[in-house]
Amino acid sequence: SYVGGDITAGAFASMLWNKEELSLFIDLGTNGELVFGNNEFLMSCACSAGPAFEGGDISCGMRATDGAIDSMTIDPETWEPSYTLIGDADKPVGICGSGIIDIIAEMFKCGIINGKGKFNRPHRRVRFDENGMGEYVIAFHEETGGIRDVSINEVDIDNFIRAKGAIFSATMTMLTSMGMDPSVLEHVYVAGGIGSGINMKNAVTIGMLPDIDLDRFSYIGNSSLSGAYAMLTSSQSREKVDELARTMTYLELSTEPGYMDSFVAACFLPHTDANLFPSVQI
């Protein structure tokens, strides 16, 4: 019941159904939806990632529209940020999904936060409130031209860690159910309207995507829209989408033994099992 039009249209647009190589298709959204397979079989599942990928439940989060921070780096010595914005805006309004991935990955790599997503120490950019909750300021209100700073706090980070944990645990559970692991993936297609692109290395660093060669990843944007457009303009496309929906096997994660344990283990940066992420320097 959680796998419907978005993922079916997206799976069609990704073309993994027309290839011999084993591929994984991930549509990032409130429901994280995944399809695994090739031209011989397709398996799908859905996980409740929450709205964090689309800016929901994030204090300065927003959709990927004008003024959203969509990519960012942090100087490891000074902790000062550098970012890019969507559209013609010259001042940041908030942070979209791809920007949140970068911010959390950069803070983790620079030692600003630990594996639990907690801030390590105060700084000009890091402050703590009266309850001890930490916050990293990306742009002070003097820079934004608004009445508030653009920042990310520990509650935001925790919400996003749970969202990325849902995606990774769903990936691992689906592969494990077939007696496989991430090494079999020859291509991973990532979709969703969460920004103008995703830094795949940062997505691996935070433990959202499996630690495989980066050249196997592709960001294909809003694939559900692409698939819907194809269906509107081609009767052959509509027929193929119907066929995909009929032949796809659905995996119900809530009935899979060990799924919740896998999810809890993934709610850490990058993961409680560091062996799953050998390329991430901790």
N, C-alpha and C positions, 0 to 999 in steps of 0.2 A: 504493500500500500504506500510505501515511501519512494518507490521507483516508478516514475511516470514519464510525462512528456519531455521534461528537460533532459533527462539522462538518455532517453531513447533518441531524441533529435541530436544530442551531442555525440552519442556513440556513432550515429550515422555520419556526422560531419567529420569525426576523427579518422574514419576509414579503417579502423583496426579490424573490422569484419572482412576486409578484402586483402589481408596480409597473412603470410605464413608465420611471421615472427610473433612471439608471445608479447602482447602489449597490455598496458594498464591505462585506463582512462579515468581521470578524477575530475569531477565537477564540484568545485568549492562553493559552498553556500550554507544556508542555515541547516539544510540537510546535505551532508557530504555524501555524494553518490558516486559509486565506483563500478566500472566494468572491466573484467579481465578476460582475455582470450585472444582468438585469431580467426582465421577463415573456417575453422573446424568447430569451434564451440565459443560460447560467450556466457560468462557468469557475472551477476550483478549483486550489489548489496548497498545498503544505505545506513548512515550513522548520523546521530543527532549532534552536529558540530556546534549548533547555536549560531547567533548572528554576527559573531566577531569578525569573520572574514569580510563582511559587508559593512563593517564599522559599528555594528550594534553592540551594546554592552561595553563599549569603550568610551571613556569620558570625553575624548576629543576625536572620536571616530566619525567617519562619514563615508558616503558612497564615493566611487571613483569619478568625481566630477571636478569642475574647475576649482582650483585652489587647494586640492587635496595633495598632501605629501605622498608621493608614490614610490620614492626610493630615497635611501639615506645611507651615509657612512659617518663614522665617528672616529676622530683622531685618537689613537690609543694613548697618546701622551697627555694631551690637553682635555680630552673628553668633549671637545667642541664638535658639533654636528655640521654636516653639509648635506643638503637635500635638494631634490627636484620637485616641481609642482606640475600638476596636470593643467593643461589649457594655457591661457594667456595671463593667468594671475601672477602677480609679482610678490604677493604676501600669502603665507600659509593660512588656511582656514581650519584645517583639521588633518586627519590621517586616514587614508584608505587601507584596504587589506594588504596590498603589496608593500606599502610603507611600514605597516606594523611588523610584518615579517622581517624587514631589514632592520628596524629599530631594535627589536628584541635580540636578533642575531648579533648585531654590532655591540650592544650593551653586554651581552654574554662574552663575546670574544675579547672585549676591552677590560673585563673584570668589574664592570659597573654593577652587574647583578650576578648572583650565583645560580646554581642549577635549579633551585626552587623558585627562581624569579624574584628573589629579595635583594634589595640594594645593600651593597657592602659597606659604604661609608659616605659621609656628606661631601659636597663639592659645590662649586658655584652653580652647576647645573642640577645637582641632586639635593633635594631638601626633604625633611621629614615633618609631618604634622604632629599635633599634640598627642596623637595616639600611636606615634611611631611609624606610620605608614610612609614609605618612601615614594618619591616622584622624580622623574627626570624631565627637565624643561627643555624642549626642542627649540621653541621660539618664545621669548618673553613678549608680553603684550605690547611693548614699545616697538617690537619688530613686526608684529602682526597688524598693527593699526586698529586692533580691537580692544575689548575691555578685559580679556583674559589671556593667559599664556596658553600656548599649545604644548601639551605635556602628556606623559604616559605614567600611570602609577601602578602600584603592586596589584591592585584589584584588576586593572586592565590586563596586566601581564598574566595573572592567574586565569582570567577568562580565555585569553588567547592560547595559553598552554593547554587548557582542556579541549579547545577546538582542534588544535593540531594533534593532540593525543588521540582524539576520536578518529581523525583521518589515518594516522599511522597504524593504530590498533586494528582498524577495519581492513587496511591493506594486508597486514600480517595475518589476520584471522582468515581472510579469504584465500591467501596463498597456502597457509598451513592446512586448511581444509582439503586441499588438493595434493597435499604432500610435497609442496614446493616452498621455495624461499625467494627473496628478492633477486638473487643471482640469475634467475631464469628470465627476468624482464629485459627484453631487448629494446623496448621503447616505453616511455611514460608520457602520456599526453595530459596536461593540466589545463583545465578550463575554469571559467567563472569571471564575472565582471568585477574583479577586485582591484584593478589597476591597469596601467598600460603595459605591464610586463611583470614577471616574477624573477627575482634573483634566485636561481635554483640552488646555488651553493649555500645561500643563507637559509633556504627552506630545509636543506639537509642539516645544516648546523643546529637548527632548533629542534630537529627530530620530527619534522612534519612529513618528509619524503624519505624513502629508503636510501641508504648510502651506497649508490652505484655510480658508474661513470656519468659525469655531468652531460656528456654529449648524447646521452640517451633520453634526455628530457626535452620537451617542447611545450611552450605555452601557446595555446591556440585561441585564447580570448573567450568571447561569449559564444560558445559552440551551440548552445540550444537555439540561439537566434539564427545562427548560420544554417542549422538543420531545418528550422522552421521555414526559413526563406527558400531553401531547396525544395521543400515539400510543396510550397505554394506555387512554385514555378515549373515543377516537373512531376508528371504522374508516375514516372519510373521511381523517383525518389520516394513518393508516398507509398508505393508498393513495397519498396525495400525496407522502409521504416516499419511498416506493418509486419513484415517478415521477421525483422530483428526482434520486435516485441513478442512475437509468438514463440520464437525459438530460444530466447534468453532464459537461463536458469537463475532463479532468485535465491539468494542465501539470506536467511533471517538471522542476523547477528545475535539477537537476544536469546536465541535457543542454542547458540554455539557454546560448548563447554570452554571455559577459560577466557571468553571475550572480555568480561569485566576485569579480570586480573590483568589482561593485556592492556586494557585502557588505563588502569591505574598505574601500571609500570611506565606507560608513555607520558604521564603527566609530570615530566621532569625534563630539564634541558641537558643534553638532547634526549636522554632516556636513562632509566635506572640501570640498564644493561649497556655499558659503554662499548662492549664488543660488537654491538649492532651498528656502531658508527665509528669505525676505525679512522676515518679521515678527519674527524673532529678533534682538534687539540683542546683538551680540558685542563 
